[in-house]
Amino acid sequence: MAIEVRIPTILRQYTDGQKAVEGTGNTLAELFADLETRHTGIHARIVDGEQLRRFVNVYLNDEDVRFLDGINTKLSDGDNVTILPAVAGGSAAAKPRPAGVAAGRRAGTA
């Protein structure tokens, strides 16, 4: 059973730069264990114990697995799995820009 796994840039160091790899398994947990056999270190970046890492999003055929069965989501031959690091924005300590000031410009300058 072949399953295509799309790898984000940050994890490609474990796949020798490959954007997509193939794996096998009846569930996501089995798939990630299978990937680890050929791409040492990748499993720990995706899974924390018995669940997905908090800041890793995994999609099965464009559907977020957190709304399915998480790491126990069943897989079928020909499925596509996409791994994406979660993206957060800004810093709580960042100060808002004054109104009317464009990025990279200070008030009163041309």
MDAnalysis code that builds the backbone (N, CA, C; Angstrom):
import MDAnalysis as mda
import numpy as np

u = mda.Universe.empty(330, n_residues=110, atom_resindex=np.repeat(np.arange(110), 3), trajectory=True)
u.add_TopologyAttr("name", ["N", "CA", "C"] * 110)
u.add_TopologyAttr("resid", np.arange(1, 111))
u.add_TopologyAttr("resname", ["MET", "ALA", "ILE", "GLU", "VAL", "ARG", "ILE", "PRO", "THR", "ILE", "LEU", "ARG", "GLN", "TYR", "THR", "ASP", "GLY", "GLN", "LYS", "ALA", "VAL", "GLU", "GLY", "THR", "GLY", "ASN", "THR", "LEU", "ALA", "GLU", "LEU", "PHE", "ALA", "ASP", "LEU", "GLU", "THR", "ARG", "HIS", "THR", "GLY", "ILE", "HIS", "ALA", "ARG", "ILE", "VAL", "ASP", "GLY", "GLU", "GLN", "LEU", "ARG", "ARG", "PHE", "VAL", "ASN", "VAL", "TYR", "LEU", "ASN", "ASP", "GLU", "ASP", "VAL", "ARG", "PHE", "LEU", "ASP", "GLY", "ILE", "ASN", "THR", "LYS", "LEU", "SER", "ASP", "GLY", "ASP", "ASN", "VAL", "THR", "ILE", "LEU", "PRO", "ALA", "VAL", "ALA", "GLY", "GLY", "SER", "ALA", "ALA", "ALA", "LYS", "PRO", "ARG", "PRO", "ALA", "GLY", "VAL", "ALA", "ALA", "GLY", "ARG", "ARG", "ALA", "GLY", "THR", "ALA"])
u.atoms.positions = np.array([
    [0.860, -1.176, 0.000],
    [0.000, 0.000, 0.000],
    [0.900, 1.231, 0.000],
    [0.873, 2.018, -1.053],
    [1.706, 3.209, -1.177],
    [0.918, 4.459, -0.808],
    [1.529, 5.255, 0.042],
    [0.937, 6.514, 0.479],
    [1.977, 7.604, 0.257],
    [1.582, 8.663, -0.440],
    [2.493, 9.776, -0.665],
    [2.434, 10.714, 0.536],
    [3.620, 11.092, 1.030],
    [3.721, 12.001, 2.162],
    [4.473, 13.239, 1.701],
    [3.825, 14.384, 1.758],
    [4.462, 15.658, 1.393],
    [5.171, 16.214, 2.622],
    [6.432, 16.553, 2.438],
    [7.304, 16.957, 3.528],
    [7.555, 18.462, 3.477],
    [7.354, 19.175, 4.600],
    [7.636, 20.616, 4.612],
    [9.142, 20.869, 4.590],
    [9.526, 22.028, 4.157],
    [10.938, 22.390, 4.033],
    [11.716, 22.112, 5.306],
    [11.162, 22.440, 6.444],
    [11.881, 22.288, 7.714],
    [12.201, 20.834, 8.046],
    [11.479, 19.883, 7.493],
    [11.733, 18.463, 7.762],
    [12.483, 17.760, 6.632],
    [12.793, 18.466, 5.571],
    [13.454, 17.833, 4.428],
    [14.888, 17.413, 4.723],
    [15.450, 17.915, 5.799],
    [16.792, 17.464, 6.185],
    [16.785, 15.974, 6.520],
    [15.627, 15.439, 6.891],
    [15.504, 14.020, 7.208],
    [15.203, 13.164, 5.974],
    [14.795, 13.801, 4.885],
    [14.444, 13.071, 3.661],
    [15.417, 13.374, 2.520],
    [16.608, 13.818, 2.865],
    [17.629, 14.160, 1.861],
    [17.111, 15.172, 0.852],
    [16.314, 16.109, 1.335],
    [15.819, 17.188, 0.494],
    [14.589, 16.865, -0.325],
    [14.079, 15.664, -0.218],
    [12.908, 15.273, -1.011],
    [11.648, 15.991, -0.516],
    [10.877, 16.513, -1.450],
    [9.621, 17.198, -1.131],
    [8.502, 16.222, -0.804],
    [8.594, 15.016, -1.334],
    [7.581, 13.987, -1.081],
    [8.274, 12.632, -1.025],
    [7.767, 11.786, -0.134],
    [8.283, 10.429, -0.008],
    [7.098, 9.477, 0.042],
    [7.367, 8.192, -0.153],
    [6.310, 7.195, -0.052],
    [6.494, 6.395, 1.212],
    [5.374, 5.970, 1.774],
    [5.403, 5.141, 2.961],
    [4.231, 4.188, 2.945],
    [4.208, 3.315, 3.956],
    [3.117, 2.359, 4.072],
    [2.611, 2.324, 5.501],
    [1.382, 1.860, 5.662],
    [0.791, 1.707, 6.987],
    [-0.716, 1.758, 6.895],
    [-1.362, 1.111, 7.849],
    [-2.824, 1.121, 7.895],
    [-3.363, 2.331, 8.647],
    [-2.510, 2.967, 9.463],
    [-2.882, 4.175, 10.205],
    [-1.743, 5.182, 10.081],
    [-2.000, 6.411, 10.496],
    [-0.935, 7.419, 10.487],
    [0.214, 6.988, 11.395],
    [-0.094, 6.410, 12.550],
    [0.953, 5.961, 13.469],
    [1.879, 4.960, 12.773],
    [1.299, 4.004, 12.047],
    [2.099, 3.021, 11.319],
    [2.891, 3.667, 10.191],
    [2.286, 4.628, 9.514],
    [2.970, 5.340, 8.439],
    [4.193, 6.081, 8.975],
    [4.027, 6.806, 10.083],
    [5.154, 7.559, 10.642],
    [6.248, 6.630, 11.144],
    [5.877, 5.467, 11.686],
    [6.873, 4.472, 12.105],
    [7.619, 3.945, 10.885],
    [6.904, 3.721, 9.778],
    [7.526, 3.265, 8.545],
    [8.484, 4.318, 8.001],
    [8.092, 5.581, 8.025],
    [8.973, 6.646, 7.543],
    [10.269, 6.680, 8.346],
    [10.166, 6.441, 9.643],
    [11.344, 6.474, 10.515],
    [12.383, 5.430, 10.103],
    [11.944, 4.313, 9.530],
    [12.888, 3.264, 9.129],
    [13.798, 3.718, 7.988],
    [13.335, 4.656, 7.184],
    [14.141, 5.166, 6.059],
    [14.620, 6.589, 6.258],
    [13.981, 7.324, 7.146],
    [14.297, 8.737, 7.342],
    [14.449, 8.995, 8.851],
    [15.538, 8.493, 9.393],
    [15.791, 8.540, 10.825],
    [15.685, 9.960, 11.375],
    [14.912, 10.094, 12.459],
    [14.750, 11.379, 13.135],
    [13.443, 12.080, 12.833],
    [12.782, 11.707, 11.746],
    [11.561, 12.410, 11.346],
    [10.395, 12.120, 12.301],
    [10.325, 10.913, 12.807],
    [9.215, 10.508, 13.689],
    [9.112, 11.432, 14.903],
    [10.231, 11.701, 15.540],
    [10.239, 12.535, 16.752],
    [9.821, 13.974, 16.468],
    [9.938, 14.407, 15.228],
    [9.545, 15.777, 14.870],
    [8.049, 15.893, 14.595],
    [7.394, 14.746, 14.403],
    [5.971, 14.737, 14.074],
    [5.117, 14.264, 15.247],
    [5.633, 13.260, 15.958],
    [4.856, 12.602, 17.014],
    [5.494, 12.841, 18.372],
    [4.641, 13.080, 19.363],
    [5.074, 13.236, 20.753],
    [4.326, 12.192, 21.575],
    [4.992, 11.109, 21.896],
    [4.334, 10.019, 22.610],
    [3.335, 9.315, 21.712],
    [2.074, 9.394, 22.078],
    [1.008, 8.724, 21.324],
    [0.126, 9.712, 20.556],
    [0.623, 10.935, 20.357],
    [-0.180, 11.930, 19.635],
    [0.705, 12.818, 18.772],
    [0.060, 13.547, 17.877],
    [0.794, 14.489, 17.029],
    [1.348, 15.615, 17.885],
    [2.495, 16.111, 17.513],
    [3.051, 17.276, 18.210],
    [2.085, 18.443, 18.076],
    [2.080, 19.276, 19.068],
    [1.129, 20.393, 19.134],
    [1.234, 21.340, 17.938],
    [2.447, 21.592, 17.486],
    [2.629, 22.571, 16.415],
    [2.905, 21.936, 15.055],
    [2.358, 20.751, 14.853],
    [2.446, 20.073, 13.557],
    [1.029, 19.769, 13.108],
    [0.701, 20.174, 11.910],
    [-0.608, 19.867, 11.332],
    [-0.420, 18.783, 10.280],
    [-1.319, 17.807, 10.290],
    [-1.257, 16.714, 9.332],
    [-2.609, 16.637, 8.626],
    [-2.555, 16.538, 7.312],
    [-3.765, 16.467, 6.500],
    [-3.771, 15.168, 5.711],
    [-4.909, 14.511, 5.711],
    [-5.114, 13.315, 4.912],
    [-6.061, 13.700, 3.784],
    [-5.538, 13.690, 2.555],
    [-6.347, 14.089, 1.397],
    [-7.025, 15.440, 1.650],
    [-6.265, 16.399, 2.162],
    [-6.698, 17.780, 2.425],
    [-7.651, 17.929, 3.608],
    [-7.795, 16.901, 4.448],
    [-8.644, 16.994, 5.628],
    [-7.781, 16.879, 6.882],
    [-7.937, 17.834, 7.798],
    [-7.154, 17.870, 9.031],
    [-7.448, 16.623, 9.864],
    [-6.404, 15.842, 10.168],
    [-6.612, 14.589, 10.895],
    [-7.037, 14.802, 12.343],
    [-6.870, 16.005, 12.864],
    [-7.337, 16.280, 14.233],
    [-8.862, 16.186, 14.306],
    [-9.521, 16.354, 13.175],
    [-10.976, 16.234, 13.125],
    [-11.407, 14.843, 12.678],
    [-10.441, 13.967, 12.462],
    [-10.716, 12.569, 12.145],
    [-10.362, 11.765, 13.402],
    [-9.424, 10.839, 13.299],
    [-9.006, 10.042, 14.461],
    [-7.565, 10.315, 14.867],
    [-7.076, 11.522, 14.535],
    [-5.711, 11.876, 14.912],
    [-4.705, 10.888, 14.363],
    [-3.780, 10.491, 15.207],
    [-2.710, 9.582, 14.776],
    [-3.230, 8.185, 14.453],
    [-4.434, 7.877, 14.895],
    [-5.042, 6.577, 14.619],
    [-5.929, 6.585, 13.376],
    [-5.887, 7.668, 12.614],
    [-6.658, 7.775, 11.381],
    [-6.259, 6.665, 10.418],
    [-7.244, 5.980, 9.881],
    [-7.022, 4.886, 8.934],
    [-6.589, 5.431, 7.585],
    [-5.719, 4.692, 6.921],
    [-5.209, 5.067, 5.601],
    [-5.580, 4.021, 4.564],
    [-5.632, 4.463, 3.315],
    [-5.904, 3.571, 2.187],
    [-4.840, 3.766, 1.121],
    [-4.662, 2.767, 0.293],
    [-3.716, 2.842, -0.807],
    [-4.029, 4.066, -1.665],
    [-2.999, 4.837, -1.995],
    [-3.170, 6.010, -2.847],
    [-3.483, 7.298, -2.099],
    [-3.622, 7.223, -0.771],
    [-3.880, 8.443, 0.007],
    [-2.700, 9.390, -0.080],
    [-2.983, 10.661, 0.158],
    [-1.954, 11.697, 0.237],
    [-1.970, 12.280, 1.637],
    [-0.794, 12.310, 2.269],
    [-0.646, 12.890, 3.601],
    [0.267, 14.101, 3.466],
    [-0.163, 15.207, 4.035],
    [0.635, 16.432, 4.014],
    [0.966, 16.811, 5.445],
    [2.243, 17.044, 5.707],
    [2.700, 17.476, 7.026],
    [3.048, 18.960, 6.911],
    [2.473, 19.757, 7.790],
    [2.742, 21.197, 7.790],
    [3.040, 21.673, 9.199],
    [4.107, 22.454, 9.366],
    [4.322, 23.050, 10.681],
    [3.263, 24.132, 10.896],
    [2.742, 24.211, 12.110],
    [1.765, 25.251, 12.417],
    [2.459, 26.604, 12.345],
    [1.731, 27.607, 11.903],
    [2.285, 28.945, 11.773],
    [1.562, 29.863, 12.743],
    [2.343, 30.548, 13.560],
    [1.777, 31.518, 14.495],
    [2.234, 32.897, 14.057],
    [1.490, 33.893, 14.427],
    [1.842, 35.230, 13.981],
    [2.205, 36.163, 15.113],
    [3.253, 36.927, 14.882],
    [3.623, 38.017, 15.768],
    [4.036, 37.598, 17.161],
    [4.311, 38.607, 17.933],
    [4.730, 38.421, 19.315],
    [3.811, 39.229, 20.206],
    [3.495, 38.685, 21.358],
    [2.648, 39.418, 22.306],
    [3.333, 40.699, 22.752],
    [4.668, 40.731, 22.701],
    [5.421, 41.905, 23.131],
    [5.569, 42.952, 22.026],
    [5.218, 42.602, 20.796],
    [5.362, 43.538, 19.681],
    [4.404, 44.698, 19.844],
    [4.916, 45.887, 19.556],
    [4.094, 47.091, 19.668],
    [3.422, 47.364, 18.325],
    [2.145, 47.701, 18.346],
    [1.467, 48.015, 17.083],
    [2.037, 49.277, 16.456],
    [2.029, 49.307, 15.127],
    [2.472, 50.474, 14.388],
    [1.438, 51.589, 14.488],
    [1.875, 52.836, 14.555],
    [0.909, 53.942, 14.554],
    [0.111, 53.932, 13.252],
    [-1.128, 54.337, 13.329],
    [-1.998, 54.377, 12.153],
    [-1.371, 55.226, 11.063],
    [-1.429, 54.745, 9.832],
    [-0.939, 55.498, 8.684],
    [0.545, 55.341, 8.420],
    [1.254, 54.525, 9.188],
    [2.680, 54.330, 8.970],
    [2.884, 52.997, 8.258],
    [3.486, 53.066, 7.095],
    [3.733, 51.861, 6.313],
    [4.902, 51.082, 6.899],
    [4.943, 49.810, 6.615],
    [6.039, 48.969, 7.092],
    [7.357, 49.504, 6.579],
    [8.346, 49.605, 7.455],
    [9.676, 50.041, 7.062],
    [9.830, 51.540, 6.962],
    [8.792, 52.316, 7.270],
    [8.886, 53.782, 7.210],
    [8.479, 54.356, 8.550],
    [9.125, 55.443, 8.930],
    [8.777, 56.132, 10.164],
    [7.842, 57.289, 9.855],
    [7.062, 57.652, 10.841],
    [6.179, 58.807, 10.678],
    [7.021, 60.054, 10.419],
    [6.594, 60.875, 9.508],
    [7.269, 62.126, 9.215],
    [8.406, 61.998, 8.216],
    [8.638, 60.824, 7.645],
    [9.688, 60.684, 6.637],
    [9.066, 60.364, 5.292],
    [9.767, 60.669, 4.261],
    [9.249, 60.422, 2.916],
    [9.827, 59.207, 2.314],
])
